[in-house]
Each structure stands twice: as C-alpha cells, then as structure tokens.
C-alpha cells in the first residue's frame, strides 16, 4: 500500500486542485466543475447538430436514415 501514497501529503495537493477547478467553474458561471463540463459538452453537441437541423435537405436525410435503420433491422433479423 505504501507505493500508492504520495509522500508529504498528496491529498493536500489534490484538495487544492479540486478547489481551483471549482473556483474556475464558478468564475465561468457554473455552480460546480461537473455543471461546467456538462454545459460545455451540450454546447459542442448542439453545434454539431444545429447545422443538420437547419439544412435544406434535413427531412430527406431523416428519411434516408430511417430507411437505412429499417434495412439494418431486417438484415439482423434474417441473419
């Protein structure tokens, strides 16, 4: 077990890092680091999805996706 402990109080360093992370999140307007991370991930996902939703052919893409999904289900059932 001694090999897994840091000499000189590694927990103090970890506490300081976690406090810094929490402070950074609060400065960025989030109540916690977890809230900040989730909001960033949601923004990235929204940026990826938004262009597809507003594309002139999005309904056609949805129709093709549904057809492909149905084809995969049929292929899996016959396998």
Secondary structure by P-SEA (a helix, b strand, c coil): cccccccccaaaaaaaaaaaaaaaaaaaccccaaaaaaaaaaaaaaaaacccccccaaaaaaaaaaaaaaaaaaaaaac
